[in-house]
Amino acid sequence: MSTDVPAAAPDVQDVQDARELLIRAVQTSSLSGQEGPVADFLSGWMAARGFTARVDEAGNAVGERGHGPLTVALLGHMDTVPGEIPVRVDDHGVLHGRGSVDAKGPLCAFMAAVATLPPGALAAARFVVIGATEEEAPSSRGARHIREVLRPDVVLIGEPSGWEGLTLGYKGRLVVRAEAQRENFHTAGEGSSAGDDLTEAWFRVRAWAAGAGEPGGVFGAVQATVQDITSGTDGLTQRARGTFGLRLPPAVSPADAEAVIREVLADLDSVTVTFTGHESAVRHDRDNALTRAMRVAIRAQGGTPVFKVKTGTSDMNVVAGHWPVPTLAYGPGDSALDHTPEERLDLAEYDRAVTVLREALTRLATGWSAPA
C-alpha cells in the first residue's frame, strides 16, 4: 500500500456543501418505511455531483462513482426511529435532530467523501454508496436487497463510532413474542392468571439469559429486556402479551436461542411464542487493507484509532454472511445518543470524519492488490 498522502485537503466550499447535505437530510423526515422523500433528495444530490444515482427497487438511494477493478460498498441507512427533535445548529456548531447520529451523519459523510475523491482513486476503484431503507426495523429491507445484487471487495457500514473509532462487530438479535391465554375466573379463586403465566415465561427467559453466553464482558453475554407487556380480559378470556428482546453474542446463534427458549417454556401450556428478528452476531478481522487505510487516515488527522465492538445490531449483521470481505463500521457521532431525545452531532467532528474517509478511500484504492 502506498505510504504517500494522496488526498488533498478539502476546500471551504466542499466543507460547506457536506454540511448542507447533512442538515437537509436531517430536516427530511424518514421513519422506517417512509424514506421516499429523503431517498429522492439524496439520490438527486449524488446525481448533481457526478454519481450515477438512482432509487432502487427496495427504495434505497444508490450512487456510484469510479470505474476501477476494486468495488467498495459504503452501506449506510437513511431511516430513523420515531421522535421529533427540532432541527437546529446551536452556537457551538452542534447539529440537533433525529437521525443526525443514527445514521444520517455517517451516511452523508460517505457521500461527501466519495463526491470529492481525486481522479486517481476513481480510476482505481468503483465506489457504491447506499442509503438503505428499514435498518431500524426488523425487516432490514434495503440491506437484504443490496446484498443480493452487489458483490463488493471491501465494505464500510455507516454507523456512529466516533471519528477515531473503528467498529469490528455487533451482537446478534432475537425478538420473542409471547402470549398467555386463560379462561377468566374470579380473582379470589385458585389458579394462575394469564399475566402470572406470562410473567413466569419472562422469568425463565431471563434466568436462561443470565447463565448463557461466554466470558468477556457484555459483548459475550446474552442480554434480555422486556420491550413491552400488556394484559387484559373481555370478561370471558384473559390475555397477556409481551415482547422480549435478546442481544446475542457470537457463541449463541438465534436458532440455538430459539430452541432453548421453546424448551424452557414447553410446560407452560397457556403460553405460545413466536420469534422474529433473527440476526447472528458478527466480528470481523482487525488487520486488513481496509483497517490499515483507516488507521493511517485517522492518525493523519491527529487521532488515535480505537477498535470497538457494539452490543446493538446493524446492517453489518445482515450482509456479513453474503459479503465475506474486509468490513468495518465507521461514522461520526456518539452512539450513546442513538434513539435519545438528545441526539446531536458536532459538525466539526463530521468534517473530520469526511476527511478521514476521503484519505482512507484514496489510500485503499491506489494501494489495493487483490487477495491471491
N, C-alpha and C positions, 0 to 999 in steps of 0.2 A: 504494500500500500504506500502511496506517495506520502512523504513527510513534509511537503511544501504546504503553505497555507493558500489554497486556491481560490477561496471565496472572498470577493471584495466586500468591504464594509457597506452596509445599506445606506442609501441616502435618505435625507429627511422626507422626501416625497414617498418613498417606499414605506417608511415607518408610519406616516400618517395614513396612507392607503390601507395598511394592515390593521391599524386601529379602527378606522371607519368600517372596515369589513366586519370586525368583531362586534362593534356596537350595534350596527344594523342587524346582524344575525341575532343578537340577544334581544333586541327590540321586537323581533318577529316571533310571535308565539308558535310553539311547535310541540305540543303534547304528543306522546306516543300515539301513532295512528292518525295524527293531524299535521303531518310535516310538509304538506304540499306547498304552502307559501314560502317557507324557508328553503325548500329544495329548489324552487324556481329562482329565488334570489341568489343562492349560492352557485347554481349552475350558470346563471347569467353573469355573475361576477367572474367566474373562471373563463367563460367564453370570451369576455371582453379583454382578457389578459393572455390570450394565446393558447389556452387549453382547448382541446377537443372535448366539449362538455355536453352532458345530456342528463335527463332524469330517466332512470331505467325502470324495468318492469316492477320492481319492488318499491319504487318511489325513492330510491337512493339518488343523491346528487353525485354524479361521477364526472371527474375531469382528468384528462391525460395530457402530459407534455413529455417530449423527448422521444427518441427513436433508436436507442441503443439496445444491445442484446440483454442487458440486465433489466429485470422488471421489479420495481419497488412498489409495494402496496402500502398506502398510508390510509388506514381504516379508522375513521372517527365516527361519531354519531351526532345527529342533529336534533334528536328528540329530547324532551325534558320530562321530569316528573311535574305534577301539579304544584301550584303555589305561586301566586303572582307577587313578584318583588319589583317595585318601581325601578325602572332602569335609569341610572344616573352615573355620572363620573364625578366623584367628590373632589374636594380641594387638594387631596393628596394623590390624585391621579389613579384612584381605585374605581373600577367599574363594578357597580352593584346590579344584580339582575339574575333571574332564574336562567340557568344554563351557562353563565359566564365561566364557571369552573367545570361543570359536568354537563356537556363536554364540548361546548362551542368554542371555548378558549383553545383547547388542543386542536380541534378540527380546523379552526381558522388559522392557527399557527402553521399547520401543514400546508394549507392553501397558499398563505402568504410566502412561505419559504420556497415552495415549488414555483410560484409565479415569478420569483426573482433569481432563479438558478442561472449560472453562467452557461454560455454555449457549450463549453467542454463537457459539462455534466449532462446536458441534454443530448449530446452526441453519443454519450456512453451508456445511457440508461433511459428507460421508459418509466415515468413516474405516474402512478394511478392514485388519485385522491378520491376517497369515497366518504361521503356524508351519509351514514347508514340510518335507516328507519328502525324504530321499535326496539332499540337496545335496552331501554328502560322497562320493557315488557318481557314476559317470559317467551314470547314468540321469537324475538331477535330476527325479525323478518328480513331486514336488509342484509345482515351478515350471512344468514343462511342462503340467501340468493347469490351473493357475490362470491362465496366460497366455491360455488359450483361452476362459475363461468370465468374465473381468473386463476392463473397459476403463477404466482409471484415467486421470485428468488429470495426476497427479503421482505419482512413485514414490520411496519410500525403501527401500533394501536394508539389511537388518540384518547388518552385518559390522563387526568392530573397526577403528576408525580413530583411537582416542584421542578424548577428549571435545571437543577443539579441531579435530579433523581432519575433512575432507570429501573422500571418495574419489570421483573422477570417472570412473575407468576401471579395467579389468582386462585383462590379456593373455589371448590365446586359448590353446587347448589342442588337442593331438592325441596320442593314445596309439598307439604302433606295437608290434605283437606279431609277433615274428619267430621262425621255426623253421627250423632246418637239419637235414637228414636225409641220412645216407650209409650205405652198407653197411659193416659192421665189417671192419677189417683190422688186421694186426699193427702195433704202434706203430713197429717197426723198418722197416716198408715205406715206399714212397714215397706221396706224396699228402697232401692236407689232410683233417683230421678235421671232423666236424660242428661241433665247438667252434671250430676255426680259421675255418670259413666264417661262423659267427655273429659271431665277433669282427671279421672283415673287414666284415661288414654294419654293425656298430656304428661302426667307424672311418669308414666312408663317410658314415653319417648325421651323425656328429659333425663331420666336415670340412665337409659342406654347411651345417650349422647355423652354424658359425663364420664362414662367408662370406656368410650371408644376413642379412636384416633391414635396418635403416636406422640412420643416426646418431642419437644422442640418449640414450646410456647404456643401461642394462639394459632399460628399457621398450621400446626399439627393436630389441633383439637377439632372435635365436632361441636359446632356452636348451634344451639337450638333456642328459638324465640317464638313466643306467641304473637302472630301478626294480627289476628282478630278472633273474637269469640262472642257468640250470641246464644241466647236460649229463649224459649217461649212455649206457649201452648195455645191451641184453639179450643180447649175445653175437652177434647177427646184424645188428642195425641200431643205428647211433649216432644220437642225437637231442640237439640243443641248442636251448634256448628262451630267449628274452629279451624283456623289455618295456622299451621306450624311451619316456620321456616328453618331449614337446616343449611349451615355452611360446612362444606366437607373438605377435608384435607386430601392430599394425593393418595394416602393409604386407604381411603374409603370411597368407593365408586357410588354413584347414585343407585345403580342396580343392587349393589350389596346393601346399602342403607334401606332401600325399599323392602328387600326380602326380610331383613331383620325386624323392621317395624311391623310388617304383616305378622311375623311370628309372635312378637311380644304382645300384640293386641288380639291374637287369634281367639282367646277365650272370652272376649268381650262381645257377646252375641248382638248387643244392641248397637254396636259401633261399626260403621263402614268407612273405609278410607279410599281415597284416590290420590294419585301423585302426578305432579306436573313439574316443569322447570328443571328437567334432568340436565345438569351440566357437570362434567368431570373437571376436577382441579387440573391445573397445568403449571409447569415450572420449566422455563427454558434455560439453556446454557448461558453462562455469563462471559464466555470468551469466544468471540467470533468476529467477523469483519464488521458487522453492524455495531456491536457493543464497543469495539475498539474505535470506530469512527466517532461515535457519540462521546466517548470518554475524552478523546483528543479535543473535540469541539467544545465541550464543557470547560475543560482546563484552559483553552484559549480565551475564554471569557472570564477567567479568574475564579472559576468554580471548582469544587471538589466532587467528582462523581460519586454517587451513593446508590448501590443496588438495593432494591426493595422487593418484597412480596406483599400482596394485599389479601385481606380477608373477604373482600367482596368478590363479585364476578364481573366480567366484561366480555366484549366480543372476542377477546383472545381465547376464551374458553370455547367459543362456538367454532372458530376457524382452525384451532390448533391441530386437530386430527386430520384435516384436509390439506393444510399447508405446513408440512414438516420442514420448515426452513428457519434460519435465524430470525427471531422475533423478540420484540420488547415493546412495552408501553411507555409513552412519553408525552408530557404536556405541561404547560404552566399551571400553577394553582395548587391550593392546599385541599387535598381530598377530604379532610375533616369537615370542610364546608359543603360537601355534596349534600343535596336534598334539604339543606337547612334554611331557615329564614334569613341567615346572614351570608348567603352565597355572594361572593365577590372576588374580583381578580385585580391584582396590581398590574396596571398596563406596562410599567417598566419591566416587570418580570415577563410578561407576554412578549415584549420587544426582544428581550434577551433569548427567550426560547426560540423565536423565529430565527434569530442569528445563529444559534446553536444548530438548528435543523438545517439551515441553508449550508453551513460549513460542513456538517457531518454528511449530508447527502452528496455534496460535491466530492468530498474525500472518498466516500464509499463508491461512487460511480466511476471516478477516474482511476481508482486503485483496485477495482474489482478484478478478481480472477476466479472463474467458476470452479467449484469443488471438483476434484478428479472423480 
